[in-house]
Amino acid sequence: MLNDRQVKILAKEAENLWNTYHFYPEFPDNLPARIRYRKMREEWDKEQVYVGAGRIHVELEEFPDMDYDMNGSAKIAIIAIEISIGAFGVFLQHLPKFEDDIFYFIKTLQQIMNKTKLLFPGAESFIRPGFDE
């Protein structure tokens, strides 16, 4: 768990990052940093797309004839990972003191993406109806 000093730094840096992209959270001046950070995290989490890459692997093993549909799910997972890697790149620019942790997350995401591409070689060429047409 983060101590109070770390939470204050994290909340301030998160707010600075939001401001960089013209998002301005409106908090009362006396709202504790821990609550400010929690509220910003809640907003961030609302915007995330959650993908079950583990689920698509299990389905592929159980239903090998349905791999076409699995490629669509895998493509969405790959796109979400790429967006997340880009977001961590922005964090890296604005939070250099967390460089080691950020590089660890980026490396982990790249490993997950590479494994997904190996498991679903047709994912990147999959045409999502209404999106890639």
C-alpha positions as CSV (number, residue, x, y, z in Angstrom):
1,M,0.0,0.0,0.0
2,L,1.2,3.5,-0.8
3,N,2.1,5.9,2.0
4,D,0.5,9.4,2.2
5,R,3.5,11.1,0.5
6,Q,3.4,8.6,-2.4
7,V,-0.3,9.0,-2.8
8,K,0.1,12.8,-2.9
9,I,2.8,12.6,-5.6
10,L,0.7,10.1,-7.6
11,A,-2.5,12.1,-7.4
12,K,-0.7,15.3,-8.4
13,E,1.1,13.6,-11.3
14,A,-2.1,12.0,-12.5
15,E,-3.8,15.4,-12.4
16,N,-1.0,17.0,-14.3
17,L,-1.2,14.2,-16.9
18,W,-5.0,14.8,-17.3
19,N,-4.4,18.5,-17.6
20,T,-1.9,17.9,-20.4
21,Y,-4.7,16.4,-22.4
22,H,-7.2,19.1,-21.4
23,F,-9.0,17.1,-18.8
24,Y,-9.6,19.2,-15.6
25,P,-10.9,17.3,-12.6
26,E,-12.9,19.6,-10.4
27,F,-12.2,18.6,-6.8
28,P,-12.6,20.7,-3.6
29,D,-9.2,22.1,-2.6
30,N,-9.4,20.3,0.8
31,L,-10.2,16.8,-0.7
32,P,-7.5,14.3,0.5
33,A,-5.1,13.1,-2.1
34,R,-6.1,9.5,-1.6
35,I,-9.7,10.3,-2.5
36,R,-8.6,12.5,-5.5
37,Y,-6.5,9.7,-6.8
38,R,-9.3,7.1,-6.3
39,K,-11.8,9.2,-8.1
40,M,-9.4,9.7,-11.0
41,R,-8.7,6.0,-11.2
42,E,-12.5,5.3,-11.2
43,E,-12.9,7.6,-14.2
44,W,-9.9,6.0,-15.9
45,D,-11.3,2.5,-15.3
46,K,-14.7,3.5,-16.9
47,E,-12.9,4.1,-20.2
48,Q,-11.1,0.8,-20.4
49,V,-12.1,-2.0,-22.6
50,Y,-11.7,-5.3,-20.8
51,V,-10.8,-8.3,-23.0
52,G,-10.6,-12.0,-21.9
53,A,-7.6,-13.3,-23.8
54,G,-7.5,-16.4,-21.6
55,R,-11.1,-17.2,-22.5
56,I,-10.4,-17.2,-26.3
57,H,-7.5,-19.6,-25.8
58,V,-9.7,-22.1,-23.9
59,E,-12.4,-21.8,-26.6
60,L,-9.9,-22.4,-29.4
61,E,-8.8,-25.6,-27.7
62,E,-12.3,-26.8,-27.2
63,F,-13.7,-25.7,-30.6
64,P,-11.0,-25.7,-33.2
65,D,-13.4,-25.1,-36.1
66,M,-14.4,-21.7,-34.6
67,D,-11.0,-20.1,-34.8
68,Y,-12.3,-17.5,-37.2
69,D,-14.4,-15.9,-34.5
70,M,-11.5,-16.3,-32.0
71,N,-9.3,-14.2,-34.3
72,G,-11.8,-11.3,-33.9
73,S,-11.5,-11.5,-30.1
74,A,-7.7,-11.8,-30.3
75,K,-7.6,-8.8,-32.6
76,I,-9.5,-6.7,-30.1
77,A,-7.1,-7.9,-27.3
78,I,-4.1,-6.9,-29.5
79,I,-5.6,-3.5,-30.2
80,A,-6.3,-2.9,-26.5
81,I,-2.7,-4.0,-25.6
82,E,-1.3,-1.6,-28.2
83,I,-3.4,1.3,-26.8
84,S,-2.2,0.4,-23.3
85,I,1.5,0.3,-24.4
86,G,0.9,3.8,-25.9
87,A,-0.6,5.0,-22.6
88,F,2.3,3.7,-20.6
89,G,4.6,5.6,-23.1
90,V,2.8,8.8,-22.1
91,F,3.2,8.0,-18.5
92,L,6.9,7.5,-19.1
93,Q,7.2,11.0,-20.6
94,H,5.5,12.6,-17.6
95,L,6.6,10.3,-14.7
96,P,10.3,9.6,-15.3
97,K,10.8,8.7,-11.6
98,F,8.6,5.6,-12.2
99,E,10.6,4.6,-15.3
100,D,11.6,1.1,-14.0
101,D,8.0,0.2,-13.1
102,I,6.6,1.6,-16.4
103,F,9.2,-0.3,-18.4
104,Y,8.2,-3.5,-16.6
105,F,4.5,-3.0,-17.5
106,I,5.4,-2.2,-21.1
107,K,7.6,-5.3,-21.3
108,T,4.8,-7.5,-19.8
109,L,2.2,-6.1,-22.2
110,Q,4.6,-6.8,-25.2
111,Q,5.0,-10.4,-24.0
112,I,1.3,-10.9,-23.8
113,M,0.8,-9.3,-27.2
114,N,3.5,-11.5,-28.7
115,K,2.0,-14.7,-27.2
116,T,-1.5,-13.7,-28.5
117,K,-0.1,-13.1,-32.0
118,L,1.5,-16.6,-31.9
119,L,-1.7,-18.3,-30.7
120,F,-3.8,-16.4,-33.2
121,P,-1.7,-15.8,-36.4
122,G,-4.9,-14.7,-38.3
123,A,-5.9,-12.1,-35.7
124,E,-4.2,-9.1,-37.3
125,S,-5.6,-9.7,-40.7
126,F,-9.1,-10.4,-39.3
127,I,-11.7,-7.9,-40.7
128,R,-14.1,-6.7,-38.0
129,P,-17.5,-6.0,-39.6
130,G,-18.3,-2.3,-39.3
131,F,-14.7,-1.4,-38.1
132,D,-12.1,-2.6,-40.6
133,E,-14.3,-2.7,-43.8
